[in-house]
Amino acid sequence: MQWTNLSEQTVYENRWFRVNLADVELPDGRHLDHFLIRLRAVAVATVVNEANEVLLLWRHRFITDSWGWELAAGVVEDGEDVEAAAAREMEEETGWRPGPLKHLLTVEPANGLIDARHHLFWSESAEYTGHPKDDFESSRREWIPLKLVPDMVARGEVPAANMAAGLLLLHHLRLADG
């Protein structure tokens, strides 16, 4: 069954997102008003070193008042390439410039309400360029053994679904055969 978005009207907008009200037609012909949030794409990046350690940020999220491990991430600016945005965010938030990035996965964290796509990338190398420009983004940055990731996710130490998905896939790609 497919719902049809007949029209949308913006009810609030800022540089980060738009809140729209859609007139949605259901398969049986009924209509309903549905609020949705339109967001910019999000670019995410990390690096896994030769010791199979992944670079993570320990940060507080005030909205949920929770602490957790995350990957460097941020919105893709107008006209910016998604991969370039991921590299920029990683360097700004960690002080590490990634080597060649590989696409890991693209996820839609809450596609029943939000249209944001999160594009995750990773690299097998990085160069330390100095203290992170955006050091306010996290309390610390650490190299965490990838083998610990499944237990960290299970304990809720990686609360963001997009980050958990990416880290679990990296764990699988790097350690599944070993």
N, C-alpha and C positions, 0 to 999 in steps of 0.2 A: 504494500500500500504506500503510495507516494503522496505526500502533502505538497501543495502548490503555493508558493509565495507569490501572491497577486500584486502586492505593492508594499513599499516600506516608507516610513516617514521618520526622519531623525528627530528625536526628542531631547537629546543632549549630545554635545560633541566637545572634545578637547584634543590636544596634540597626541594623546595616547590611544584614545578609543572613541567610538560612537555608540550611543544607545539608540536603537531603532525600534519602532513598533511596526510589526508586519501584519497585514491582512492575509491570513492563511486559509486556504480552502482544503478541507479534509476530503478523503476519497468518497464519503457519502454525500458531499455537497454542502455540508455545514461549514460555517466560517468561524474562526476564532482569532482574537487579538493575541499576538505572541511577541513578547519583548525579546530582543537579541542584542548581543554586544558584538560590534565589528572591531577587530583589533589588527594592528600591524603584525606582520610575520615576526617570529622570534627566531634568532640564530643562537645556537648553543655550540660550544666547543670544549674539548679537553685533549689531553695527551696521555698515552700509556707508554712508559719508559721500558728499557730493556729488562728491568727487574719485575715487569708486570705490575707496576704501581701506577695508579691513576691520580691525576691532579684534581683535587676537590677543594671546594670552599665551604667553611663552616659559617653559617649565617643564621641570623634571626629574621623571621618574617613577622612583622608587627600585625598584619591582618589576622593571622591565626594565632599570634603570640606563641610561635613554635620555633625551635632550633632544628637545624638539619644540615646534612651534606648536600651540596649542589654542584653543578657544573657552571662554568662561566656562561652567562646568557644575557641577551638584550634584544631590543627591537631593531629591526632592519629599517634604516633610514630611507627616505624617498630617493629612488634612483640607485640605491646601494645594492650590490650583488650579495646574495645571501651568504655565500661562503666567505666573502671578504668581511662581512659583518661579524660572522662567527670568529674569525681570526682577530679582528679588532677588539671584540668583547673579551676574548681570552687574554689578550695582552693587557688591556686596560684594567681588568679585574684581578689578574694573577701576577703580572709582571713577566710572564712567559709568552714569547712569540712562537706560535706553532709552526712546525715544518709543513710540508704538503698535507692538506686536509683531505680526508676521505669522508664521503657521505655515510652516515651510520643509519639513520632512519628519520622519517618525518611522521609526527603524530599530531592528532587533534585532541587536546586534553579534555575538552568539554563541548563536543560538537552539537549538543542539544540546546546550547545557549550561546556559545561563543564560536566565532569562525576562525580563531587564531590557529595557524599552523606553526608548529615548532620543528625547526630543521636542526638536527643534531649531527655534528661532525667530530672527527677525531683524527689525531696524528700519532705517528710513532716517534716523533722527535719534536723538540722545542728548544729555544734558546732563551736563557734568562736575560732580560733587558734591564732589570732593576725593580725597585719597589713599585707596586702597582699604582697607577694613576688614580684609580677608583678604589682606594683601600677601604673606603667607608662601606663598600658592598659586603664585606665579610670580616669576621673577627680574626680568621686565620686561613691560610692556604696550606694544604698538606698533600704529600704523596702517600696514598693509602694502597696497601696491597689489594689488587683486584680480587684475590681469592676470598677476601672478607666481605665483598659486596653482597652476596645473597643473604648472609646473616644480618648485615646492616639494614637491608631493605626489610627483612622479616621483622626486625625489632623496631621499625618505624624511624630509623635514623636518616632515611632518604625519603622524606614525606611527599615530595612532588612527584606525581605520576610520570611526567615526561623524563625526569632525571632517573627515576628507578628503571624505567623501560630501557633507556640508553645504557645505563651501567650494567644491567643484566645482560643485554645483548653484547656489550664489550666483554663481559666475563665469559660468555659463551664462545665468542669468536676467538678470544685469546687463550682460554684455558680448557675448553671442552675436550680436547684430545689429550690433555696432559694431566 
